Amino acid sequence: MDRTVGIKGKQQFFSELERDWAAIDRGENAPEPIHRIYFESAEVLSRVLTRQRHNLLKTLHANGPLTARARSSV
């Protein structure tokens, strides 16, 4: 499963949400779930995704899916 981290403003986020709701109201299938997280700006992203957190995410990604209860030697 792919994950996306990106930057998206509130207006773009809500425009896409309204588009999807309108499609559902017309009876169309809901869009497939996309696992993503967006930040409003590069500044906010850099405050949240520190180098240490980035390294942790890379390690988790390299070792495959884990649960919160999984024991690992990672």
VMD Tcl script that builds the backbone (N, CA, C; Angstrom):
set m [mol new atoms 222]
animate dup $m
set s [atomselect $m all]
$s set {name element resname resid chain x y z} {
  {N N MET 1 A 0.843 -1.169 0.000}
  {CA C MET 1 A 0.000 0.000 0.000}
  {C C MET 1 A 0.890 1.234 0.000}
  {N N ASP 2 A 0.635 2.136 -0.927}
  {CA C ASP 2 A 1.412 3.366 -1.006}
  {C C ASP 2 A 0.847 4.411 -0.070}
  {N N ARG 3 A 1.734 5.218 0.445}
  {CA C ARG 3 A 1.337 6.349 1.281}
  {C C ARG 3 A 1.867 7.608 0.623}
  {N N THR 4 A 1.137 8.695 0.773}
  {CA C THR 4 A 1.522 9.960 0.181}
  {C C THR 4 A 1.614 11.010 1.262}
  {N N VAL 5 A 2.687 11.763 1.252}
  {CA C VAL 5 A 2.839 12.930 2.118}
  {C C VAL 5 A 3.031 14.102 1.181}
  {N N GLY 6 A 2.263 15.148 1.382}
  {CA C GLY 6 A 2.370 16.278 0.479}
  {C C GLY 6 A 1.879 17.561 1.107}
  {N N ILE 7 A 1.817 18.593 0.275}
  {CA C ILE 7 A 1.372 19.912 0.703}
  {C C ILE 7 A 0.135 20.255 -0.107}
  {N N LYS 8 A -0.924 20.642 0.601}
  {CA C LYS 8 A -2.175 20.997 -0.063}
  {C C LYS 8 A -2.890 22.016 0.817}
  {N N GLY 9 A -3.314 23.096 0.221}
  {CA C GLY 9 A -4.039 24.117 0.958}
  {C C GLY 9 A -5.460 23.679 1.284}
  {N N LYS 10 A -6.044 24.354 2.252}
  {CA C LYS 10 A -7.413 24.016 2.672}
  {C C LYS 10 A -8.397 24.111 1.523}
  {N N GLN 11 A -8.269 25.146 0.705}
  {CA C GLN 11 A -9.220 25.344 -0.386}
  {C C GLN 11 A -9.177 24.182 -1.377}
  {N N GLN 12 A -7.980 23.746 -1.739}
  {CA C GLN 12 A -7.867 22.618 -2.661}
  {C C GLN 12 A -8.419 21.344 -2.030}
  {N N PHE 13 A -8.106 21.122 -0.751}
  {CA C PHE 13 A -8.609 19.944 -0.050}
  {C C PHE 13 A -10.134 19.914 -0.065}
  {N N PHE 14 A -10.772 21.034 0.318}
  {CA C PHE 14 A -12.232 21.049 0.377}
  {C C PHE 14 A -12.867 21.009 -1.001}
  {N N SER 15 A -12.214 21.561 -2.013}
  {CA C SER 15 A -12.732 21.461 -3.388}
  {C C SER 15 A -12.778 20.006 -3.843}
  {N N GLU 16 A -11.714 19.268 -3.547}
  {CA C GLU 16 A -11.687 17.847 -3.913}
  {C C GLU 16 A -12.722 17.057 -3.125}
  {N N LEU 17 A -12.905 17.395 -1.876}
  {CA C LEU 17 A -13.903 16.723 -1.044}
  {C C LEU 17 A -15.308 16.972 -1.593}
  {N N GLU 18 A -15.604 18.215 -1.948}
  {CA C GLU 18 A -16.915 18.540 -2.530}
  {C C GLU 18 A -17.125 17.809 -3.849}
  {N N ARG 19 A -16.084 17.703 -4.671}
  {CA C ARG 19 A -16.180 16.982 -5.943}
  {C C ARG 19 A -16.553 15.526 -5.700}
  {N N ASP 20 A -15.888 14.904 -4.712}
  {CA C ASP 20 A -16.170 13.497 -4.414}
  {C C ASP 20 A -17.582 13.318 -3.860}
  {N N TRP 21 A -18.007 14.228 -2.992}
  {CA C TRP 21 A -19.377 14.145 -2.451}
  {C C TRP 21 A -20.400 14.265 -3.566}
  {N N ALA 22 A -20.163 15.187 -4.504}
  {CA C ALA 22 A -21.101 15.373 -5.616}
  {C C ALA 22 A -21.190 14.096 -6.456}
  {N N ALA 23 A -20.065 13.442 -6.689}
  {CA C ALA 23 A -20.064 12.193 -7.458}
  {C C ALA 23 A -20.871 11.121 -6.734}
  {N N ILE 24 A -20.715 11.029 -5.431}
  {CA C ILE 24 A -21.473 10.053 -4.644}
  {C C ILE 24 A -22.961 10.376 -4.689}
  {N N ASP 25 A -23.313 11.667 -4.596}
  {CA C ASP 25 A -24.721 12.080 -4.678}
  {C C ASP 25 A -25.341 11.721 -6.022}
  {N N ARG 26 A -24.526 11.701 -7.095}
  {CA C ARG 26 A -25.025 11.325 -8.424}
  {C C ARG 26 A -25.126 9.814 -8.578}
  {N N GLY 27 A -24.743 9.073 -7.541}
  {CA C GLY 27 A -24.830 7.624 -7.599}
  {C C GLY 27 A -23.570 6.949 -8.092}
  {N N GLU 28 A -22.525 7.701 -8.290}
  {CA C GLU 28 A -21.263 7.117 -8.730}
  {C C GLU 28 A -20.573 6.452 -7.548}
  {N N ASN 29 A -19.692 5.535 -7.847}
  {CA C ASN 29 A -18.942 4.866 -6.793}
  {C C ASN 29 A -18.035 5.850 -6.073}
  {N N ALA 30 A -17.859 5.604 -4.788}
  {CA C ALA 30 A -16.934 6.430 -4.023}
  {C C ALA 30 A -15.521 6.184 -4.533}
  {N N PRO 31 A -14.683 7.207 -4.521}
  {CA C PRO 31 A -13.297 7.005 -4.950}
  {C C PRO 31 A -12.599 5.980 -4.057}
  {N N GLU 32 A -11.664 5.260 -4.629}
  {CA C GLU 32 A -10.888 4.299 -3.850}
  {C C GLU 32 A -10.123 5.041 -2.762}
  {N N PRO 33 A -9.987 4.427 -1.586}
  {CA C PRO 33 A -9.235 5.096 -0.526}
  {C C PRO 33 A -7.767 5.281 -0.914}
  {N N ILE 34 A -7.253 6.419 -0.580}
  {CA C ILE 34 A -5.844 6.717 -0.800}
  {C C ILE 34 A -5.274 7.080 0.560}
  {N N HIS 35 A -4.206 6.418 0.925}
  {CA C HIS 35 A -3.601 6.664 2.224}
  {C C HIS 35 A -2.649 7.833 2.081}
  {N N ARG 36 A -3.053 8.962 2.653}
  {CA C ARG 36 A -2.279 10.183 2.463}
  {C C ARG 36 A -2.423 11.115 3.646}
  {N N ILE 37 A -1.482 12.008 3.749}
  {CA C ILE 37 A -1.550 13.074 4.735}
  {C C ILE 37 A -1.000 14.323 4.071}
  {N N TYR 38 A -1.695 15.418 4.256}
  {CA C TYR 38 A -1.280 16.678 3.654}
  {C C TYR 38 A -1.033 17.708 4.732}
  {N N PHE 39 A -0.105 18.595 4.452}
  {CA C PHE 39 A 0.204 19.719 5.318}
  {C C PHE 39 A -0.086 20.994 4.551}
  {N N GLU 40 A -0.435 22.049 5.274}
  {CA C GLU 40 A -0.798 23.304 4.612}
  {C C GLU 40 A 0.385 24.020 3.979}
  {N N SER 41 A 1.581 23.767 4.486}
  {CA C SER 41 A 2.750 24.459 3.937}
  {C C SER 41 A 4.005 23.633 4.197}
  {N N ALA 42 A 5.062 23.998 3.489}
  {CA C ALA 42 A 6.350 23.330 3.699}
  {C C ALA 42 A 6.868 23.587 5.107}
  {N N GLU 43 A 6.564 24.765 5.651}
  {CA C GLU 43 A 7.009 25.092 7.000}
  {C C GLU 43 A 6.380 24.161 8.030}
  {N N VAL 44 A 5.088 23.913 7.886}
  {CA C VAL 44 A 4.397 23.012 8.816}
  {C C VAL 44 A 4.934 21.591 8.647}
  {N N LEU 45 A 5.126 21.169 7.414}
  {CA C LEU 45 A 5.675 19.837 7.151}
  {C C LEU 45 A 7.036 19.666 7.816}
  {N N SER 46 A 7.902 20.656 7.692}
  {CA C SER 46 A 9.242 20.523 8.261}
  {C C SER 46 A 9.234 20.545 9.786}
  {N N ARG 47 A 8.240 21.193 10.390}
  {CA C ARG 47 A 8.134 21.166 11.858}
  {C C ARG 47 A 7.671 19.802 12.345}
  {N N VAL 48 A 6.804 19.153 11.590}
  {CA C VAL 48 A 6.246 17.865 12.005}
  {C C VAL 48 A 7.167 16.711 11.626}
  {N N LEU 49 A 7.658 16.725 10.399}
  {CA C LEU 49 A 8.464 15.613 9.905}
  {C C LEU 49 A 9.952 15.938 10.091}
  {N N THR 50 A 10.407 15.799 11.314}
  {CA C THR 50 A 11.812 16.055 11.630}
  {C C THR 50 A 12.685 14.971 11.003}
  {N N ARG 51 A 13.988 15.180 10.992}
  {CA C ARG 51 A 14.915 14.189 10.432}
  {C C ARG 51 A 14.774 12.856 11.168}
  {N N GLN 52 A 14.648 12.895 12.482}
  {CA C GLN 52 A 14.517 11.660 13.258}
  {C C GLN 52 A 13.223 10.921 12.898}
  {N N ARG 53 A 12.134 11.639 12.754}
  {CA C ARG 53 A 10.864 11.006 12.369}
  {C C ARG 53 A 10.942 10.458 10.951}
  {N N HIS 54 A 11.610 11.195 10.061}
  {CA C HIS 54 A 11.773 10.723 8.689}
  {C C HIS 54 A 12.560 9.417 8.674}
  {N N ASN 55 A 13.636 9.342 9.451}
  {CA C ASN 55 A 14.426 8.104 9.527}
  {C C ASN 55 A 13.597 6.958 10.088}
  {N N LEU 56 A 12.756 7.241 11.074}
  {CA C LEU 56 A 11.873 6.213 11.625}
  {C C LEU 56 A 10.910 5.705 10.557}
  {N N LEU 57 A 10.316 6.592 9.783}
  {CA C LEU 57 A 9.398 6.180 8.719}
  {C C LEU 57 A 10.115 5.343 7.667}
  {N N LYS 58 A 11.334 5.722 7.306}
  {CA C LYS 58 A 12.102 4.934 6.338}
  {C C LYS 58 A 12.369 3.530 6.875}
  {N N THR 59 A 12.701 3.418 8.156}
  {CA C THR 59 A 12.956 2.106 8.762}
  {C C THR 59 A 11.691 1.264 8.763}
  {N N LEU 60 A 10.582 1.873 9.150}
  {CA C LEU 60 A 9.314 1.137 9.149}
  {C C LEU 60 A 8.960 0.673 7.742}
  {N N HIS 61 A 9.131 1.543 6.774}
  {CA C HIS 61 A 8.809 1.202 5.395}
  {C C HIS 61 A 9.686 0.052 4.895}
  {N N ALA 62 A 10.962 0.079 5.234}
  {CA C ALA 62 A 11.888 -0.951 4.775}
  {C C ALA 62 A 11.596 -2.315 5.385}
  {N N ASN 63 A 10.935 -2.339 6.547}
  {CA C ASN 63 A 10.686 -3.598 7.237}
  {C C ASN 63 A 9.272 -4.118 7.061}
  {N N GLY 64 A 8.504 -3.513 6.185}
  {CA C GLY 64 A 7.170 -4.016 5.878}
  {C C GLY 64 A 6.144 -3.655 6.925}
  {N N PRO 65 A 4.911 -4.123 6.729}
  {CA C PRO 65 A 3.811 -3.772 7.622}
  {C C PRO 65 A 4.046 -4.282 9.041}
  {N N LEU 66 A 3.755 -3.445 10.002}
  {CA C LEU 66 A 3.838 -3.798 11.416}
  {C C LEU 66 A 2.581 -3.323 12.112}
  {N N THR 67 A 2.227 -3.990 13.191}
  {CA C THR 67 A 1.125 -3.507 14.009}
  {C C THR 67 A 1.699 -2.801 15.222}
  {N N ALA 68 A 0.857 -2.099 15.936}
  {CA C ALA 68 A 1.297 -1.395 17.145}
  {C C ALA 68 A 1.807 -2.371 18.188}
  {N N ARG 69 A 1.320 -3.608 18.162}
  {CA C ARG 69 A 1.722 -4.614 19.139}
  {C C ARG 69 A 2.864 -5.509 18.650}
  {N N ALA 70 A 3.264 -5.326 17.415}
  {CA C ALA 70 A 4.313 -6.194 16.860}
  {C C ALA 70 A 5.622 -5.998 17.594}
  {N N ARG 71 A 6.305 -7.093 17.830}
  {CA C ARG 71 A 7.631 -7.019 18.434}
  {C C ARG 71 A 8.624 -7.208 17.304}
  {N N SER 72 A 9.596 -6.347 17.287}
  {CA C SER 72 A 10.542 -6.416 16.199}
  {C C SER 72 A 11.923 -6.030 16.688}
  {N N SER 73 A 12.924 -6.483 15.977}
  {CA C SER 73 A 14.288 -6.104 16.312}
  {C C SER 73 A 14.739 -4.928 15.460}
  {N N VAL 74 A 13.788 -4.184 14.920}
  {CA C VAL 74 A 14.087 -3.040 14.040}
  {C C VAL 74 A 14.855 -1.995 14.800}
}
mol reanalyze $m
mol bondsrecalc $m
mol representation Tube
mol addrep $m
